[in-house]
Amino acid sequence: MAAGAASLGPGGADLEEASLLAWLFRRAPPPPPPPAGDAELSAYLAELSGLGLDVLRREPARLAEERAQLGAQTRALAFAHYKTFIRSAECTAGTRRGFAGIEEGLDRLLGRLAPFAETCRSFSREAEQIAQSRRMNSLTLNRHTEILEVLEIPQLMDTCVRNSYHEEALGLVAYVRRLEKKHADIPVIQGIVTEVRQSTQLMLTQLIQQLRTNIQLPACLRLIGYLRCMDVFTEAELRITFLQARDIWLCSILAAIPDDNPYVHITKTIEAYRVHLFDIITQYRAIFADEEPLVPSSGQEALNESAIFHGWVLQKVSQFLQVLERDLQRGVGGRLDSLLGQCMYFGLSFSRVGADFRGQLAPIFQQVTLQAFQKAMQEGVNKFQEEMNSYTLMSAPTVLSSTIPVAVPTAQPATLQPPAVLLDFPPLACFLNNILVAFNDLRLCCPVALAQDVAVSMEDALRQATKIILAFHRAEEVAFSSREQELFAQFCMTFLEDLVPYLNRCLQLLFPPAQIAQTLGVPPMQLQKYGNFGCVDVHAIQELLAPILPDKEAAFFLDKEKGLAEESPASPLDLELPASAQEASRRSPVPVSETEDGSQASRDDEEVRIPPAPE
């Protein structure tokens, strides 16, 4: 068995010893495990394993006896040396109490060390701050003059701005910007920067306000230079700001023009636009160069700065055209040709800056001219209606029944005289007078583009006059005598044979067929392909009156019209009034003379004045 135990390794021997101890103390509480590497236990166990059975049986008794001896020896030792044990116990208790006091003192010391350390740190910080403050005070005392200059920058900036020392103010702004970059975290510097920015904003307002006044090109160059140095606008924004400021000044000039008289208002407006707007354009082109597009920042598209300028000029021209149209609608009397000349000169002067707007003037003047002519035509029709309401066929025509020859004005060369037979019928004479007044007004501004519109308006007026004649016939037909029937037939014949053809000749004089053909780009002989272009349709007027004319006269009219239609068109008239006739045509005609008390004279004494024909 011992040989087997010896043959086991260290791990196997320990396991065998543990098994043996467990078997030996199987009936008793297990002893505490022996300390690892106990040589005596190992030797004792090795000895046990080598004993015989009898010896092993006596071993417990031997161990008990040995134990009793050891206990007796211990008690004897205690009795013999009890004083030593007492002193050891007292010493141990004293040592324990001493260590407890030391531990308590250490606890108190540890509790006070943290506040003491914090107090030391606070003292160190305060001492450091005091030292820093002392150093700063010493440095401030040494740099007192320089610091005072920096602190006085806002006051100096405000003084420069209020006294218009812009160059010095811009220098201060640049210096403050450098200070801000270096010492942006210093509150005093931040306060100085804030105050300087406020003064800079005031200077910016002053510069823009100066652009809104009447300044010349050198001042504009200087102000725009200051604005560029301030670096508050991009190039596009600077252009827009300049145009806005100058536009406000121009609008203030236009607003000061009195608006009571439309002619005076539009003439002064034209002059203001022509002079001041041209100056603004000149200033803009001298300050800003539009050859190259603006360099955009990253991520933005290229800006076409010329579009800013051209858009503003287009806006100004549009505003002028609106004012012109509004004043023309209000009425400018017979001075339309003068306004047209001024506007054309205005547009021609702007052609030097690439803003020729003369092409946009023609539709406005055409519209106003046509409206004035249509209004005059309607007034003539209304007066013809009033004349027909009070007209009677009782008296014989003066020209047909009188044996005294009527003095007809001698026709001057290149003039067109009204038919003298119209004097027999005052309503027709008054109607022609009103139409000739409208023609004289139209002659002042007579664009070829209105040829067809004027002819249509004239034909509408003649149709309305024809309807008035038909209404007069329906109202008076039952009461007509044979003489009155004959006079009414003569009335209608004069209207158709003399009045309407004369008006057509006037239209050809106002709008020569050769000029119309040249405008249309066709030969004059082919103008008839367009029908009654620029003329009144005489056949349509005759068809309206045909039902009330005698059959013989109606057939004569239709045959005559058919013969005229088969003939080649007449050569265009190229007539022109002399200077005296032109002056006479501008005077308003007096259709019917009146007595001194204002009442209308009797029809036997009536005198109808027909002005000279227009150009």
BAKE-472858 format. One record per residue (C-alpha): residue in three letters; x, y, z; residue number from 0. Coordinates in pm, whole numbers, plus 50000, padded with zeros to 5 digits. Example, Ala and Ser with C-alpha at 12.3 -4.5 7.8 and 13.67 -1.06 7.14 Angstrom:
REC  vexti      X      Y      Z  drenba
REC    ALA  51230  49550  50780       0
REC    SER  51367  49894  50714       1
***
This chain:
REC  vexti      X      Y      Z  drenba
REC    MET  50000  50000  50000       0
REC    ALA  50288  50229  50084       1
REC    ALA  50453  50128  49764       2
REC    GLY  50138  50215  49573       3
REC    ALA  50119  50554  49745       4
REC    ALA  50482  50616  49672       5
REC    SER  50430  50534  49310       6
REC    LEU  50161  50804  49270       7
REC    GLY  50249  51151  49180       8
REC    PRO  50196  51458  49399       9
REC    GLY  49843  51498  49279      10
REC    GLY  49756  51137  49341      11
REC    ALA  49907  51140  49697      12
REC    ASP  49700  51442  49795      13
REC    LEU  49386  51274  49668      14
REC    GLU  49469  50956  49861      15
REC    GLU  49537  51154  50180      16
REC    ALA  49206  51332  50149      17
REC    SER  49025  51002  50096      18
REC    LEU  49197  50853  50394      19
REC    LEU  49108  51148  50619      20
REC    ALA  48749  51129  50509      21
REC    TRP  48736  50759  50594      22
REC    LEU  48903  50809  50932      23
REC    PHE  48665  51082  51039      24
REC    ARG  48356  50939  50883      25
REC    ARG  48172  50927  51219      26
REC    ALA  48294  51262  51349      27
REC    PRO  48253  51614  51218      28
REC    PRO  48495  51668  50936      29
REC    PRO  48813  51839  51051      30
REC    PRO  48922  52159  50886      31
REC    PRO  49121  52092  50574      32
REC    PRO  49493  52074  50646      33
REC    PRO  49707  52348  50508      34
REC    ALA  49857  52264  50177      35
REC    GLY  50207  52120  50197      36
REC    ASP  50186  52018  50575      37
REC    ALA  50490  51789  50610      38
REC    GLU  50397  51647  50955      39
REC    LEU  50051  51541  50837      40
REC    SER  50198  51383  50532      41
REC    ALA  50457  51203  50738      42
REC    TYR  50195  51087  50989      43
REC    LEU  49969  50959  50718      44
REC    ALA  50261  50784  50556      45
REC    GLU  50339  50631  50894      46
REC    LEU  49977  50520  50940      47
REC    SER  49976  50358  50609      48
REC    GLY  50279  50149  50715      49
REC    LEU  50140  50028  51054      50
REC    GLY  49984  49694  51117      51
REC    LEU  49626  49625  51210      52
REC    ASP  49694  49586  51583      53
REC    VAL  49891  49902  51600      54
REC    LEU  49621  50084  51417      55
REC    ARG  49368  49964  51668      56
REC    ARG  49575  50102  51955      57
REC    GLU  49646  50428  51772      58
REC    PRO  49326  50612  51879      59
REC    ALA  49396  50536  52247      60
REC    ARG  49752  50652  52207      61
REC    LEU  49640  50973  52044      62
REC    ALA  49385  51040  52319      63
REC    GLU  49645  50983  52586      64
REC    GLU  49890  51210  52410      65
REC    ARG  49621  51470  52383      66
REC    ALA  49547  51452  52754      67
REC    GLN  49916  51494  52832      68
REC    LEU  49942  51796  52610      69
REC    GLY  49638  51953  52781      70
REC    ALA  49786  51890  53124      71
REC    GLN  50114  52045  53019      72
REC    THR  49934  52348  52882      73
REC    ARG  49743  52401  53203      74
REC    ALA  50061  52362  53405      75
REC    LEU  50232  52615  53180      76
REC    ALA  49940  52857  53224      77
REC    PHE  49940  52819  53598      78
REC    ALA  50315  52863  53611      79
REC    HIS  50326  53172  53385      80
REC    TYR  49977  53329  53436      81
REC    LYS  50123  53674  53499      82
REC    THR  50284  53664  53163      83
REC    PHE  49951  53575  53001      84
REC    ILE  49778  53857  53190      85
REC    ARG  50037  54111  53083      86
REC    SER  50011  53984  52725      87
REC    ALA  49631  54022  52735      88
REC    GLU  49660  54369  52887      89
REC    CYS  49921  54469  52630      90
REC    THR  49703  54331  52352      91
REC    ALA  49399  54525  52481      92
REC    GLY  49605  54844  52513      93
REC    THR  49742  54798  52167      94
REC    ARG  49390  54744  52036      95
REC    ARG  49265  55061  52207      96
REC    GLY  49561  55258  52071      97
REC    PHE  49499  55142  51720      98
REC    ALA  49127  55231  51757      99
REC    GLY  49221  55587  51862     100
REC    ILE  49467  55615  51579     101
REC    GLU  49201  55496  51333     102
REC    GLU  48951  55748  51468     103
REC    GLY  49205  56030  51441     104
REC    LEU  49290  55925  51087     105
REC    ASP  48920  55931  50995     106
REC    ARG  48886  56285  51126     107
REC    LEU  49201  56387  50942     108
REC    LEU  49073  56240  50615     109
REC    GLY  48740  56422  50662     110
REC    ARG  48917  56756  50697     111
REC    LEU  49172  56706  50421     112
REC    ALA  48918  56759  50132     113
REC    PRO  48787  57102  50252     114
REC    PHE  49142  57202  50327     115
REC    ALA  49254  57107  49978     116
REC    GLU  48960  57299  49823     117
REC    THR  49043  57600  50037     118
REC    CYS  49403  57581  49923     119
REC    ARG  49296  57562  49563     120
REC    SER  49061  57860  49609     121
REC    PHE  49336  58056  49768     122
REC    SER  49566  57965  49482     123
REC    ARG  49310  58076  49226     124
REC    GLU  49237  58401  49404     125
REC    ALA  49606  58471  49437     126
REC    GLU  49650  58398  49066     127
REC    GLN  49360  58627  48977     128
REC    ILE  49498  58901  49193     129
REC    ALA  49832  58861  49026     130
REC    GLN  49669  58861  48684     131
REC    SER  49467  59170  48769     132
REC    ARG  49777  59341  48888     133
REC    ARG  49958  59254  48567     134
REC    MET  49655  59373  48362     135
REC    ASN  49637  59696  48559     136
REC    SER  50004  59754  48500     137
REC    LEU  49963  59678  48128     138
REC    THR  49656  59901  48107     139
REC    LEU  49845  60183  48271     140
REC    ASN  50128  60141  48026     141
REC    ARG  49890  60127  47722     142
REC    HIS  49646  60390  47846     143
REC    THR  49682  60618  47541     144
REC    GLU  49635  60339  47288     145
REC    ILE  49335  60197  47472     146
REC    LEU  49177  60542  47491     147
REC    GLU  49211  60577  47112     148
REC    VAL  49038  60243  47058     149
REC    LEU  48757  60332  47297     150
REC    GLU  48700  60663  47117     151
REC    ILE  48656  60494  46777     152
REC    PRO  48269  60484  46794     153
REC    GLN  48251  60855  46881     154
REC    LEU  48501  60941  46610     155
REC    MET  48308  60726  46360     156
REC    ASP  47983  60902  46443     157
REC    THR  48149  61243  46400     158
REC    CYS  48290  61147  46059     159
REC    VAL  47956  61015  45940     160
REC    ARG  47758  61319  46052     161
REC    ASN  48010  61557  45893     162
REC    SER  48022  61354  45567     163
REC    TYR  48389  61256  45609     164
REC    HIS  48322  60929  45430     165
REC    GLU  48681  60839  45344     166
REC    GLU  48792  60871  45708     167
REC    ALA  48487  60675  45817     168
REC    LEU  48570  60393  45575     169
REC    GLY  48924  60383  45717     170
REC    LEU  48784  60342  46067     171
REC    VAL  48553  60066  45946     172
REC    ALA  48848  59875  45798     173
REC    TYR  49047  59915  46123     174
REC    VAL  48753  59790  46334     175
REC    ARG  48714  59487  46106     176
REC    ARG  49078  59396  46169     177
REC    LEU  49024  59438  46544     178
REC    GLU  48721  59212  46528     179
REC    LYS  48916  58938  46352     180
REC    LYS  49194  58949  46614     181
REC    HIS  48990  59005  46932     182
REC    ALA  48638  58889  46857     183
REC    ASP  48604  58736  47205     184
REC    ILE  48665  59061  47398     185
REC    PRO  48337  59222  47512     186
REC    VAL  48473  59576  47477     187
REC    ILE  48575  59508  47117     188
REC    GLN  48234  59356  47052     189
REC    GLY  48067  59670  47184     190
REC    ILE  48289  59890  46967     191
REC    VAL  48209  59677  46661     192
REC    THR  47836  59706  46733     193
REC    GLU  47847  60085  46761     194
REC    VAL  48059  60119  46448     195
REC    ARG  47811  59902  46257     196
REC    GLN  47531  60134  46363     197
REC    SER  47727  60433  46236     198
REC    THR  47804  60242  45916     199
REC    GLN  47434  60183  45863     200
REC    LEU  47373  60555  45911     201
REC    MET  47642  60633  45654     202
REC    LEU  47487  60383  45413     203
REC    THR  47151  60556  45452     204
REC    GLN  47312  60894  45389     205
REC    LEU  47485  60773  45072     206
REC    ILE  47168  60621  44932     207
REC    GLN  46976  60936  45025     208
REC    GLN  47228  61146  44831     209
REC    LEU  47167  60923  44528     210
REC    ARG  46800  61025  44554     211
REC    THR  46884  61391  44494     212
REC    ASN  46979  61593  44188     213
REC    ILE  47349  61506  44163     214
REC    GLN  47584  61502  43867     215
REC    LEU  47807  61227  43732     216
REC    PRO  48120  61304  43946     217
REC    ALA  47915  61287  44265     218
REC    CYS  47756  60961  44150     219
REC    LEU  48100  60811  44084     220
REC    ARG  48220  60915  44428     221
REC    LEU  47911  60778  44608     222
REC    ILE  47921  60445  44424     223
REC    GLY  48291  60418  44512     224
REC    TYR  48206  60462  44879     225
REC    LEU  47933  60198  44856     226
REC    ARG  48174  59955  44693     227
REC    CYS  48429  60014  44971     228
REC    MET  48164  59945  45234     229
REC    ASP  48118  59598  45081     230
REC    VAL  47753  59568  45187     231
REC    PHE  47611  59502  44838     232
REC    THR  47699  59256  44569     233
REC    GLU  47758  59400  44223     234
REC    ALA  47405  59318  44110     235
REC    GLU  47254  59459  44431     236
REC    LEU  47462  59776  44390     237
REC    ARG  47324  59828  44039     238
REC    ILE  46969  59772  44159     239
REC    THR  47020  60009  44452     240
REC    PHE  47155  60281  44221     241
REC    LEU  46863  60245  43979     242
REC    GLN  46610  60242  44262     243
REC    ALA  46754  60556  44419     244
REC    ARG  46766  60746  44090     245
REC    ASP  46418  60622  44008     246
REC    ILE  46285  60768  44334     247
REC    TRP  46439  61105  44242     248
REC    LEU  46288  61089  43892     249
REC    CYS  45946  60999  44032     250
REC    SER  45964  61295  44272     251
REC    ILE  46024  61527  43976     252
REC    LEU  45736  61374  43783     253
REC    ALA  45506  61396  44086     254
REC    ALA  45576  61770  44113     255
REC    ILE  45433  61834  43764     256
REC    PRO  45079  61983  43790     257
REC    ASP  44811  61748  43664     258
REC    ASP  44531  61996  43597     259
REC    ASN  44592  62047  43225     260
REC    PRO  44656  61720  43036     261
REC    TYR  44853  61893  42758     262
REC    VAL  45078  62084  42999     263
REC    HIS  45123  61772  43212     264
REC    ILE  45225  61546  42924     265
REC    THR  45458  61805  42765     266
REC    LYS  45639  61865  43094     267
REC    THR  45647  61489  43156     268
REC    ILE  45806  61433  42816     269
REC    GLU  46066  61700  42888     270
REC    ALA  46140  61558  43235     271
REC    TYR  46173  61203  43101     272
REC    ARG  46385  61313  42806     273
REC    VAL  46634  61516  43013     274
REC    HIS  46654  61338  43348     275
REC    LEU  46608  60980  43234     276
REC    PHE  46880  61030  42973     277
REC    ASP  47108  61168  43248     278
REC    ILE  47041  60864  43466     279
REC    ILE  47120  60629  43179     280
REC    THR  47442  60819  43107     281
REC    GLN  47543  60801  43473     282
REC    TYR  47471  60428  43489     283
REC    ARG  47676  60352  43180     284
REC    ALA  47966  60562  43306     285
REC    ILE  47969  60389  43647     286
REC    PHE  47892  60027  43555     287
REC    ALA  48044  59830  43268     288
REC    ASP  47809  59583  43101     289
REC    GLU  48059  59414  42870     290
REC    GLU  48114  59109  43092     291
REC    PRO  47859  58919  43301     292
REC    LEU  47892  58937  43676     293
REC    VAL  48114  58671  43832     294
REC    PRO  47875  58454  44042     295
REC    SER  47960  58298  44372     296
REC    SER  47997  57922  44398     297
REC    GLY  47672  57737  44341     298
REC    GLN  47499  58026  44162     299
REC    GLU  47423  58085  43798     300
REC    ALA  47589  58365  43602     301
REC    LEU  47408  58699  43630     302
REC    ASN  47347  58910  43320     303
REC    GLU  47377  59262  43457     304
REC    SER  47262  59417  43130     305
REC    ALA  46922  59260  43190     306
REC    ILE  46892  59465  43512     307
REC    PHE  46952  59791  43327     308
REC    HIS  46743  59706  43024     309
REC    GLY  46458  59585  43244     310
REC    TRP  46460  59914  43434     311
REC    VAL  46468  60119  43113     312
REC    LEU  46181  59911  42976     313
REC    GLN  45985  59976  43294     314
REC    LYS  46042  60352  43267     315
REC    VAL  45937  60354  42901     316
REC    SER  45626  60154  42986     317
REC    GLN  45538  60399  43263     318
REC    PHE  45582  60691  43023     319
REC    LEU  45360  60524  42766     320
REC    GLN  45094  60470  43032     321
REC    VAL  45107  60837  43134     322
REC    LEU  45095  60940  42768     323
REC    GLU  44796  60719  42699     324
REC    ARG  44612  60842  43009     325
REC    ASP  44667  61210  42926     326
REC    LEU  44570  61157  42564     327
REC    GLN  44250  60990  42679     328
REC    ARG  44178  61294  42897     329
REC    GLY  44204  61512  42589     330
REC    VAL  44471  61751  42462     331
REC    GLY  44260  61951  42218     332
REC    GLY  44392  62006  41866     333
REC    ARG  44758  61980  41963     334
REC    LEU  44799  61612  41890     335
REC    ASP  45053  61677  41614     336
REC    SER  45271  61878  41853     337
REC    LEU  45266  61597  42108     338
REC    LEU  45346  61342  41839     339
REC    GLY  45649  61545  41731     340
REC    GLN  45774  61577  42089     341
REC    CYS  45726  61205  42156     342
REC    MET  45903  61111  41833     343
REC    TYR  46195  61337  41922     344
REC    PHE  46199  61180  42269     345
REC    GLY  46210  60830  42120     346
REC    LEU  46476  60934  41868     347
REC    SER  46699  61073  42144     348
REC    PHE  46675  60743  42329     349
REC    SER  46787  60552  42022     350
REC    ARG  47141  60659  42113     351
REC    VAL  47120  60443  42424     352
REC    GLY  46944  60153  42253     353
REC    ALA  46595  60234  42383     354
REC    ASP  46415  60363  42073     355
REC    PHE  46045  60323  42151     356
REC    ARG  45898  60518  41859     357
REC    GLY  45739  60201  41728     358
REC    GLN  45524  60182  42042     359
REC    LEU  45396  60539  42001     360
REC    ALA  45210  60473  41676     361
REC    PRO  44939  60241  41823     362
REC    ILE  44870  60485  42107     363
REC    PHE  44828  60788  41881     364
REC    GLN  44631  60582  41629     365
REC    GLN  44392  60469  41901     366
REC    VAL  44346  60821  42039     367
REC    THR  44304  60971  41692     368
REC    LEU  44049  60707  41596     369
REC    GLN  43855  60752  41920     370
REC    ALA  43848  61130  41873     371
REC    PHE  43729  61090  41515     372
REC    GLN  43461  60839  41613     373
REC    LYS  43346  61072  41890     374
REC    ALA  43327  61363  41645     375
REC    MET  43133  61144  41403     376
REC    GLN  42886  61048  41673     377
REC    GLU  42844  61410  41776     378
REC    GLY  42781  61501  41412     379
REC    VAL  42518  61228  41385     380
REC    ASN  42353  61348  41707     381
REC    LYS  42341  61707  41578     382
REC    PHE  42203  61580  41248     383
REC    GLN  41934  61401  41445     384
REC    GLU  41849  61724  41626     385
REC    GLU  41837  61915  41295     386
REC    MET  41611  61655  41135     387
REC    ASN  41377  61659  41434     388
REC    SER  41304  62028  41372     389
REC    TYR  41340  62030  40992     390
REC    THR  41044  62090  40756     391
REC    LEU  41019  62082  40379     392
REC    MET  40784  62382  40356     393
REC    SER  41032  62632  40213     394
REC    ALA  41177  62590  39868     395
REC    PRO  41552  62542  39831     396
REC    THR  41729  62872  39793     397
REC    VAL  41974  62764  39524     398
REC    LEU  41718  62587  39304     399
REC    SER  41439  62845  39327     400
REC    SER  41636  63170  39344     401
REC    THR  41715  63358  39023     402
REC    ILE  42008  63535  39191     403
REC    PRO  42331  63343  39141     404
REC    VAL  42493  63224  39459     405
REC    ALA  42845  63344  39518     406
REC    VAL  43054  63032  39533     407
REC    PRO  43415  63076  39649     408
REC    THR  43662  63044  39367     409
REC    ALA  43837  62713  39393     410
REC    GLN  44205  62758  39438     411
REC    PRO  44446  62515  39279     412
REC    ALA  44487  62190  39473     413
REC    THR  44176  62258  39684     414
REC    LEU  43849  62070  39721     415
REC    GLN  43535  62281  39764     416
REC    PRO  43215  62142  39919     417
REC    PRO  42911  62118  39690     418
REC    ALA  42715  62446  39696     419
REC    VAL  42387  62258  39655     420
REC    LEU  42409  62153  40020     421
REC    LEU  42310  62508  40114     422
REC    ASP  41955  62420  40008     423
REC    PHE  41931  62162  40288     424
REC    PRO  42060  62301  40621     425
REC    PRO  42068  61962  40802     426
REC    LEU  42299  61819  40535     427
REC    ALA  42514  62132  40541     428
REC    CYS  42546  62121  40920     429
REC    PHE  42620  61750  40903     430
REC    LEU  42895  61812  40648     431
REC    ASN  43033  62097  40860     432
REC    ASN  43068  61866  41160     433
REC    ILE  43234  61598  40949     434
REC    LEU  43477  61851  40803     435
REC    VAL  43564  61968  41152     436
REC    ALA  43645  61607  41239     437
REC    PHE  43852  61579  40919     438
REC    ASN  44046  61896  41004     439
REC    ASP  44125  61755  41348     440
REC    LEU  44219  61421  41193     441
REC    ARG  44451  61590  40944     442
REC    LEU  44678  61700  41232     443
REC    CYS  44764  61336  41308     444
REC    CYS  44658  61117  41020     445
REC    PRO  44845  60785  41003     446
REC    VAL  44787  60573  40694     447
REC    ALA  44710  60274  40917     448
REC    LEU  44379  60440  41011     449
REC    ALA  44254  60459  40652     450
REC    GLN  44021  60163  40678     451
REC    ASP  43911  60241  41034     452
REC    VAL  43828  60601  40943     453
REC    ALA  43639  60482  40636     454
REC    VAL  43444  60232  40846     455
REC    SER  43361  60500  41106     456
REC    MET  43252  60737  40829     457
REC    GLU  43037  60468  40673     458
REC    ASP  42877  60391  41009     459
REC    ALA  42798  60761  41056     460
REC    LEU  42645  60776  40706     461
REC    ARG  42442  60466  40778     462
REC    GLN  42313  60625  41099     463
REC    ALA  42233  60943  40904     464
REC    THR  42051  60730  40645     465
REC    LYS  41848  60567  40921     466
REC    ILE  41761  60913  41055     467
REC    ILE  41643  61014  40705     468
REC    LEU  41436  60694  40682     469
REC    ALA  41287  60761  41024     470
REC    PHE  41203  61118  40912     471
REC    HIS  41032  60979  40599     472
REC    ARG  40828  60729  40798     473
REC    ALA  40715  61000  41038     474
REC    GLU  40628  61262  40771     475
REC    GLU  40531  61047  40471     476
REC    VAL  40156  61059  40537     477
REC    ALA  40153  61439  40559     478
REC    PHE  40379  61495  40255     479
REC    SER  40235  61707  39975     480
REC    SER  40351  61661  39618     481
REC    ARG  40589  61955  39658     482
REC    GLU  40729  61818  39982     483
REC    GLN  40764  61477  39822     484
REC    GLU  40967  61635  39544     485
REC    LEU  41179  61829  39794     486
REC    PHE  41244  61515  39999     487
REC    ALA  41352  61334  39683     488
REC    GLN  41591  61622  39611     489
REC    PHE  41712  61598  39973     490
REC    CYS  41795  61231  39928     491
REC    MET  41952  61291  39586     492
REC    THR  42176  61561  39732     493
REC    PHE  42274  61328  40016     494
REC    LEU  42362  61048  39774     495
REC    GLU  42497  61237  39476     496
REC    ASP  42681  61524  39642     497
REC    LEU  42748  61461  40011     498
REC    VAL  42862  61098  40005     499
REC    PRO  43090  61127  39696     500
REC    TYR  43238  61449  39836     501
REC    LEU  43322  61270  40160     502
REC    ASN  43484  60992  39959     503
REC    ARG  43701  61248  39780     504
REC    CYS  43795  61394  40120     505
REC    LEU  43896  61048  40236     506
REC    GLN  44108  61002  39924     507
REC    LEU  44269  61337  39993     508
REC    LEU  44346  61239  40355     509
REC    PHE  44460  60890  40257     510
REC    PRO  44590  60899  39899     511
REC    PRO  44544  60562  39726     512
REC    ALA  44903  60574  39605     513
REC    GLN  45026  60603  39963     514
REC    ILE  44795  60322  40075     515
REC    ALA  44920  60101  39791     516
REC    GLN  45279  60181  39880     517
REC    THR  45211  60089  40242     518
REC    LEU  45045  59762  40140     519
REC    GLY  45325  59688  39893     520
REC    VAL  45099  59653  39590     521
REC    PRO  45073  59853  39268     522
REC    PRO  44813  60135  39281     523
REC    MET  44610  59976  38999     524
REC    GLN  44567  59656  39204     525
REC    LEU  44426  59839  39506     526
REC    GLN  44072  59773  39379     527
REC    LYS  44123  59403  39460     528
REC    TYR  44083  59494  39827     529
REC    GLY  43736  59639  39766     530
REC    ASN  43643  59978  39910     531
REC    PHE  43965  60006  40110     532
REC    GLY  43985  60353  40264     533
REC    CYS  43657  60463  40106     534
REC    VAL  43287  60461  40189     535
REC    ASP  43076  60198  40017     536
REC    VAL  42842  60430  39827     537
REC    HIS  42640  60142  39687     538
REC    ALA  42550  60020  40037     539
REC    ILE  42428  60370  40134     540
REC    GLN  42223  60394  39814     541
REC    GLU  42062  60057  39878     542
REC    LEU  41943  60182  40219     543
REC    LEU  41768  60483  40062     544
REC    ALA  41647  60302  39747     545
REC    PRO  41309  60197  39901     546
REC    ILE  41200  60558  39962     547
REC    LEU  41323  60704  39633     548
REC    PRO  41100  60718  39324     549
REC    ASP  41149  60421  39095     550
REC    LYS  41297  60628  38817     551
REC    GLU  41557  60787  39039     552
REC    ALA  41639  60459  39213     553
REC    ALA  41692  60287  38877     554
REC    PHE  41908  60580  38765     555
REC    PHE  42124  60548  39075     556
REC    LEU  42172  60176  39032     557
REC    ASP  42263  60209  38662     558
REC    LYS  42505  60489  38742     559
REC    GLU  42666  60285  39016     560
REC    LYS  42701  59988  38785     561
REC    GLY  42867  60204  38521     562
REC    LEU  43109  60350  38772     563
REC    ALA  43197  60002  38891     564
REC    GLU  43287  59893  38538     565
REC    GLU  43517  60193  38488     566
REC    SER  43877  60184  38598     567
REC    PRO  43941  60347  38934     568
REC    ALA  44019  60713  38926     569
REC    SER  44377  60820  38960     570
REC    PRO  44467  60912  39318     571
REC    LEU  44423  61272  39420     572
REC    ASP  44735  61452  39527     573
REC    LEU  44594  61780  39649     574
REC    GLU  44720  62004  39921     575
REC    LEU  44568  62306  40087     576
REC    PRO  44755  62635  40070     577
REC    ALA  44870  62794  40393     578
REC    SER  44572  63029  40411     579
REC    ALA  44326  62745  40363     580
REC    GLN  44503  62537  40627     581
REC    GLU  44470  62820  40877     582
REC    ALA  44102  62862  40789     583
REC    SER  44037  62489  40826     584
REC    ARG  44168  62494  41183     585
REC    ARG  43896  62739  41286     586
REC    SER  43576  62578  41402     587
REC    PRO  43297  62633  41148     588
REC    VAL  42973  62805  41243     589
REC    PRO  42699  62593  41084     590
REC    VAL  42405  62816  41166     591
REC    SER  42415  63187  41244     592
REC    GLU  42241  63315  41555     593
REC    THR  42086  63646  41648     594
REC    GLU  42236  63875  41904     595
REC    ASP  42003  63747  42175     596
REC    GLY  42123  63392  42116     597
REC    SER  41806  63260  41952     598
REC    GLN  41830  63073  41624     599
REC    ALA  41751  63284  41317     600
REC    SER  41468  63193  41084     601
REC    ARG  41538  62929  40821     602
REC    ASP  41495  63181  40537     603
REC    ASP  41789  63379  40676     604
REC    GLU  42006  63076  40759     605
REC    GLU  42363  63074  40641     606
REC    VAL  42570  62759  40633     607
REC    ARG  42948  62791  40632     608
REC    ILE  43146  62499  40498     609
REC    PRO  43516  62510  40579     610
REC    PRO  43779  62432  40318     611
REC    ALA  43845  62067  40257     612
REC    PRO  44125  61903  40451     613
REC    GLU  44447  61780  40303     614
***
